[in-house]
Amino acid sequence: MRNRLLVLVAYALLVGRGASAQTPVDSALAAYIDGIMAIDSHAHPMLPVAPGAPPDTEYDALPLDGVPAFPLQARLRPDNAEWRDAQRALYGVTSSDTGTAYRDALASAQRSVAQREGDRFPSWALDQARIDIMMANRIALGPGLAPPRFQWVAFDDALMLPLDTRAEAARTPDTRSLYPKESQLLRRYMRDLHIATLPRSLDAYVARIVVPTLAKQKAGGAVSIKFEAAYLRPLDFDDPDPALARRVYARYAAGGTPTHAEYKALEDYLFRVIMREAWHHGMSVQIHCLETYGGFYDAAGSAPHLLEPALDDSTLRGTTVILIHGGWPLVGETQTLLAKPNVYADISAMTLILEPAELARVLRQWLGEWPDKVLFGTDAFDNSPTYGWAESALLGTKTARRALAMALTGMMRDGDITRARAEQLARMVMRDNAIAAYHLHLN
């Protein structure tokens, strides 16, 4: 009997601890967070395209439609009921059908809203999610995607890859389709500068192509540039050997294929050149840090700590760096890098991959040490016909607000912060930190 009583007491204590760990969200705080007009640190909004017009192909420098099929995390799969909730909220689709009838109803409702809003559709989508400004990661903006609601983030991995990339591309089934896209983008940048062939020296390449391209991006409204390098190679941008980089470039500029070691030496050098040039123009730098996507993606190569040699380079300390996607799941590594004065992290993609309770744990961990370094983001993207970028923006924002309310409620109830501080932290994460990280000048 005594043993049974001890078991019951232990069980009661366990249940009690579980209940306290799942404390309800403070409703007033949640309402306050819901009312903040957010700044989305990272997303891929789409151009509004008229029926019969060519599709938008400029939403990413490395679209993954050419890589072999790969599985998605549970929340991103089409059968996740949250996508239906988002479609109901955006388009009023209430059909309970799971097949063709629902898809037809959804397509009809989307067409109706698109026709009604026209070029205003992207801004309308932001309004539904209570997003004030979205950092638009795109090759170029266009009709419907214009400042101040959409701020341009340009892609610059291509500038690190001026030589023949066939040997690099051959490494995995994923990279076979990705490297040619970077070569295409570099040729586009060169055409924009009216340059047909590569200069014969690395210094001339930097002076005639790299520097003018970043200047054009800044003049075109870019507030940041983006590196997606983790899709192509590990993030170990080691201290460069400029003399070796110059020899490699000179040897292969007119033809031939560098070895992997030779190409890495060139990329390590050009990465720093581009980072410094971004600082010169007052642009921040986004770096993709996430465990995925792609069936042959090198998760170990995207570990945040691999960036430390570059982040410790004193010549780069003026460049503001945002670790996009927070390095998930290596959020502890990301947290240590936030100690560097020029480094921030956003929660984009985590807002779509993680349940709110899991994201809340990350937020509470980061906010305890670096509250001024944490940015909201969605990574809204188009996965048509399953769901579009507008649904991603809505779901990602909803998840972020809920997770932030959970984290701050816990901190308030544990006596770590006051209500006034909780509201201040909420504004910082959802808006104010992004203003600092992207050097935004808002009216």
C-alpha positions in Angstrom: 0.0 0.0 0.0 2.8 2.4 0.9 4.6 1.7 -2.4 1.4 2.3 -4.3 0.9 5.6 -2.4 4.5 6.7 -3.3 3.8 5.9 -7.0 0.6 8.0 -6.9 2.5 10.9 -5.3 5.3 10.7 -7.8 2.7 10.6 -10.6 0.9 13.6 -9.2 4.1 15.6 -9.0 5.0 14.6 -12.6 1.6 15.7 -13.9 1.9 18.9 -11.9 5.3 19.7 -13.5 3.9 19.0 -16.9 0.9 21.2 -16.4 3.1 24.1 -15.1 5.4 23.6 -18.1 2.4 24.2 -20.4 1.2 27.4 -18.8 -1.4 29.1 -20.8 -0.4 32.2 -22.8 -1.1 35.6 -21.2 -4.0 36.8 -23.3 -3.3 40.5 -23.0 0.3 39.9 -24.1 -0.8 37.7 -27.0 -3.2 40.5 -28.1 -0.3 43.0 -27.9 2.0 40.8 -30.1 -0.8 40.2 -32.6 -1.2 43.9 -33.0 2.5 44.6 -34.0 3.0 45.3 -37.7 6.0 43.1 -38.3 9.1 43.3 -40.5 9.7 39.9 -42.1 13.5 39.3 -42.3 13.4 36.7 -45.1 10.9 35.6 -47.7 10.4 34.9 -51.4 7.3 36.8 -52.5 6.0 36.2 -56.1 5.1 38.7 -58.7 1.4 38.9 -59.5 1.2 37.3 -62.9 -1.7 37.8 -65.3 -3.5 34.7 -66.8 -1.5 33.5 -69.8 1.6 35.5 -68.9 5.0 33.8 -68.4 5.5 32.5 -64.8 7.6 34.3 -62.3 11.1 32.7 -62.4 13.0 35.3 -60.4 11.9 34.4 -56.8 15.2 32.6 -56.0 18.7 32.3 -57.5 18.6 28.6 -56.6 15.1 27.3 -57.0 14.9 23.6 -56.1 12.6 22.5 -58.8 15.5 20.9 -60.7 16.9 18.7 -57.8 15.7 15.1 -57.3 12.5 14.8 -55.2 13.1 15.0 -51.4 10.8 14.7 -48.4 9.5 17.7 -46.5 9.1 18.1 -42.8 5.7 17.3 -41.4 4.3 20.8 -41.2 5.3 21.6 -44.8 3.5 18.6 -46.3 0.3 19.1 -48.2 -1.7 17.1 -45.8 -1.0 19.5 -42.9 -4.4 20.9 -42.0 -2.9 24.3 -41.2 -2.6 25.0 -44.9 -6.4 24.6 -45.2 -6.8 26.9 -42.3 -4.6 29.5 -44.0 -6.5 29.1 -47.3 -9.8 29.5 -45.5 -8.5 32.7 -43.8 -7.1 34.2 -47.0 -9.6 33.1 -49.7 -12.7 31.9 -47.8 -12.5 28.4 -49.1 -14.7 26.2 -46.8 -15.0 23.0 -48.8 -14.5 19.8 -46.8 -13.6 17.8 -49.9 -10.1 16.4 -50.0 -9.8 15.9 -53.7 -10.4 17.6 -57.0 -13.4 19.5 -55.8 -11.4 21.3 -53.1 -8.5 22.1 -55.5 -11.0 23.5 -58.0 -12.7 25.6 -55.3 -9.3 26.9 -54.1 -8.0 27.7 -57.5 -11.3 29.6 -58.3 -11.1 31.6 -55.0 -7.4 32.4 -55.6 -8.2 33.7 -59.1 -11.0 35.8 -57.8 -8.8 37.5 -55.2 -5.9 37.9 -57.7 -8.2 39.5 -60.2 -9.7 41.8 -57.6 -6.4 42.9 -56.2 -4.3 42.9 -59.3 -0.8 44.4 -58.7 -1.9 45.0 -55.1 -2.1 41.3 -54.3 1.4 41.1 -52.6 0.6 44.1 -50.4 -2.8 42.6 -49.7 -1.1 39.3 -48.6 1.1 41.3 -46.2 -1.9 43.0 -44.8 -3.6 39.7 -44.0 -0.5 38.6 -42.0 -0.1 42.0 -40.4 3.4 42.3 -42.0 4.4 45.9 -42.6 7.7 45.2 -44.6 9.0 42.1 -46.2 12.6 41.5 -47.1 12.2 40.1 -50.6 14.9 37.6 -51.5 14.7 37.8 -55.3 16.9 38.1 -58.4 14.9 41.3 -59.1 11.7 43.0 -57.9 8.9 44.0 -60.2 5.3 45.2 -60.5 3.5 44.7 -57.2 6.8 44.2 -55.3 8.1 47.6 -54.6 9.4 49.7 -51.6 8.5 50.5 -49.0 6.5 47.3 -48.4 9.0 45.1 -50.2 12.7 45.7 -49.6 15.1 44.0 -52.0 17.7 41.3 -51.0 19.9 40.5 -54.0 21.8 37.2 -54.6 25.5 37.2 -54.9 26.8 33.6 -54.8 27.3 33.8 -58.5 30.0 36.4 -58.1 32.1 33.8 -56.3 31.9 31.4 -59.2 33.5 33.0 -62.3 35.3 29.9 -63.5 34.1 26.6 -65.0 32.0 24.9 -62.3 31.4 21.5 -64.0 33.7 19.7 -61.5 32.0 21.4 -58.6 28.5 20.6 -60.0 29.3 16.9 -60.4 29.6 16.3 -56.6 26.0 15.5 -55.9 22.7 15.0 -57.8 21.5 18.2 -56.2 24.5 20.4 -57.2 24.3 19.2 -60.8 21.3 21.4 -61.4 22.2 24.2 -59.0 25.7 25.3 -60.2 24.4 26.0 -63.8 21.9 28.4 -62.3 24.7 30.4 -60.7 26.6 30.4 -64.0 23.4 31.7 -65.7 23.0 34.5 -63.1 26.7 35.6 -63.5 26.2 35.9 -67.2 23.2 38.0 -66.6 25.1 40.3 -64.3 27.9 40.6 -66.9 25.3 41.4 -69.6 23.9 44.2 -67.4 27.4 45.6 -67.3 27.9 45.1 -71.1 30.8 42.7 -70.5 30.9 39.7 -72.8 34.0 37.8 -71.5 35.8 37.5 -68.2 38.7 39.8 -67.5 42.1 38.0 -67.6 43.1 38.9 -64.0 41.3 38.5 -60.7 41.9 42.2 -59.8 40.3 43.2 -63.0 37.3 40.8 -62.4 36.7 42.4 -59.0 37.1 45.9 -60.3 35.0 45.4 -63.5 32.3 42.9 -62.4 32.1 42.4 -58.6 32.3 46.0 -57.5 29.9 47.4 -60.2 27.4 44.6 -59.7 27.0 45.4 -56.0 26.9 49.1 -56.8 24.0 48.4 -59.3 22.2 46.4 -56.6 22.5 49.2 -54.1 21.4 51.7 -56.7 18.4 49.4 -57.5 17.3 49.6 -53.9 18.9 46.5 -52.4 19.2 46.8 -48.6 21.0 43.4 -48.2 22.6 40.7 -50.2 22.2 36.9 -49.8 24.5 33.9 -49.8 22.9 30.5 -50.4 26.4 28.9 -50.4 25.4 26.0 -48.1 23.4 24.5 -51.1 26.7 24.4 -53.0 29.5 23.9 -50.6 30.3 23.9 -46.8 30.3 27.3 -45.1 34.0 27.0 -44.1 35.2 30.2 -45.7 38.7 30.0 -44.4 41.3 32.8 -44.2 42.2 33.3 -47.9 45.5 33.3 -49.7 45.2 36.2 -52.1 48.2 35.2 -54.1 46.9 31.7 -54.6 43.4 33.0 -55.6 45.0 35.3 -58.2 47.0 32.4 -59.7 43.9 30.1 -59.8 41.8 32.8 -61.6 44.6 33.6 -64.1 45.2 30.0 -64.9 41.5 29.2 -65.7 39.9 32.5 -66.7 40.4 31.6 -70.4 39.3 28.0 -70.0 39.9 24.8 -68.1 38.4 23.4 -64.9 39.8 24.2 -61.5 40.2 21.4 -58.9 38.0 21.6 -55.8 40.8 22.9 -53.7 41.7 25.6 -56.2 38.0 26.7 -56.5 37.7 26.8 -52.7 40.7 29.1 -52.5 39.1 31.5 -55.0 35.7 31.4 -53.3 37.2 32.1 -49.9 38.9 35.2 -51.3 35.9 36.5 -53.2 33.5 35.8 -50.3 35.4 38.4 -48.3 35.7 40.9 -51.2 31.9 40.7 -51.6 31.3 41.0 -47.8 33.5 44.1 -47.6 31.8 45.7 -50.7 28.4 45.1 -49.1 29.6 47.1 -46.0 30.9 49.8 -48.3 27.4 50.3 -49.6 25.7 50.0 -46.3 24.1 46.6 -47.2 23.8 43.8 -44.7 24.5 40.2 -45.6 22.2 37.2 -45.2 23.7 33.7 -45.0 21.6 30.6 -45.3 22.1 28.4 -42.2 19.7 25.4 -42.0 19.9 21.6 -42.0 18.1 21.3 -45.3 16.7 21.4 -48.2 17.4 18.7 -50.8 17.9 15.0 -50.6 21.7 15.3 -51.0 22.1 18.6 -49.0 25.2 18.6 -46.8 23.7 19.4 -43.4 27.1 19.3 -41.7 28.3 21.9 -44.2 25.7 24.4 -43.1 26.7 24.4 -39.4 26.9 28.0 -38.1 30.3 27.5 -36.4 31.9 26.9 -39.9 31.5 30.7 -40.4 33.6 31.6 -37.4 36.9 32.3 -39.3 35.0 34.7 -41.6 33.1 36.3 -38.7 36.3 36.8 -36.8 38.0 38.5 -39.7 38.6 42.1 -38.5 38.2 43.5 -42.0 34.6 42.1 -42.0 33.5 43.4 -38.6 31.8 46.4 -40.2 29.5 44.1 -42.3 26.2 43.2 -40.6 25.5 39.5 -40.9 22.1 37.8 -40.5 22.1 34.0 -40.0 19.0 33.2 -41.9 16.9 30.3 -40.4 18.8 30.6 -37.2 21.1 27.6 -38.0 18.3 25.2 -37.1 18.7 22.8 -35.4 22.1 24.0 -34.2 20.6 26.9 -32.4 23.2 26.7 -29.6 25.9 27.3 -32.1 24.0 30.2 -33.5 23.6 31.6 -30.0 27.4 31.6 -29.4 27.9 33.6 -32.7 25.4 36.2 -31.6 28.1 37.4 -29.2 29.9 38.8 -32.2 29.0 42.5 -32.5 27.9 42.4 -36.1 25.9 39.1 -36.1 22.1 38.6 -35.9 19.8 35.6 -36.5 16.3 35.3 -37.7 13.7 32.6 -37.2 12.6 32.3 -40.8 11.8 28.7 -42.0 11.7 27.7 -38.3 8.3 29.4 -38.2 7.1 26.9 -40.8 9.0 23.8 -39.7 8.5 24.0 -35.9 5.4 23.9 -33.8 5.0 27.0 -31.7 6.0 25.3 -28.4 9.3 24.2 -29.9 10.0 27.6 -31.4 9.1 29.2 -28.1 11.9 27.2 -26.4 14.4 28.6 -28.9 13.2 32.1 -28.5 13.4 32.0 -24.8 16.9 30.6 -25.0 18.1 33.4 -27.3 16.2 36.2 -25.7 17.8 35.4 -22.3 21.2 36.4 -23.7 20.9 38.4 -26.9 17.4 40.0 -27.1 18.7 42.7 -29.5 19.9 40.1 -32.0 16.8 38.1 -32.8 14.6 38.8 -35.8 11.2 37.6 -37.0 11.0 36.0 -40.4 8.8 33.6 -42.3 10.7 32.3 -45.4 7.4 32.5 -47.2 7.7 30.7 -50.5 5.4 29.3 -53.2 4.7 25.6 -53.3 1.9 25.7 -55.9 -0.5 24.0 -56.4 -0.4 22.9 -52.7 0.0 26.4 -51.1 1.4 29.7 -52.1 3.7 32.3 -50.6 0.7 34.1 -49.1 -0.3 31.1 -47.1 3.3 30.6 -46.0 3.5 34.2 -44.8 0.2 33.8 -42.9 1.2 30.5 -41.2 4.7 31.6 -40.5 3.6 34.8 -38.9 0.9 33.1 -36.8 3.4 30.6 -35.5 6.0 33.3 -34.7 3.4 35.4 -32.7 2.2 32.4 -30.8 5.7 31.1 -30.0 6.8 34.6 -28.9 3.8 34.9 -26.6 4.5 31.6 -25.1 8.2 32.4 -24.5 7.5 35.8 -23.0 4.6 34.6 -20.9 7.0 32.0 -19.3 9.6 34.6 -18.7 7.0 36.9 -17.0 5.6 34.2 -14.8 9.0 33.1 -13.8 9.8 36.6 -12.7 12.5 37.1 -15.3 10.9 40.1 -16.9 8.1 42.6 -16.3 5.1 43.0 -18.6 6.6 46.3 -19.9 9.8 44.5 -20.8 7.9 41.6 -22.4 6.1 44.1 -24.7 9.4 45.8 -25.5 11.0 42.4 -26.3 8.0 41.6 -28.6 8.5 44.8 -30.5 12.2 44.1 -30.8 11.8 40.6 -32.3 8.9 41.4 -34.5 10.1 44.8 -35.8 12.8 46.9 -34.1 15.8 44.6 -34.4 15.2 44.3 -38.2 15.3 48.1 -38.5 18.8 48.0 -36.9 20.0 44.9 -38.8 19.0 46.2 -42.2 19.8 49.8 -41.6 16.2 50.8 -42.5 15.2 54.5 -42.5 11.4 54.5 -42.0 9.2 57.5 -41.9 
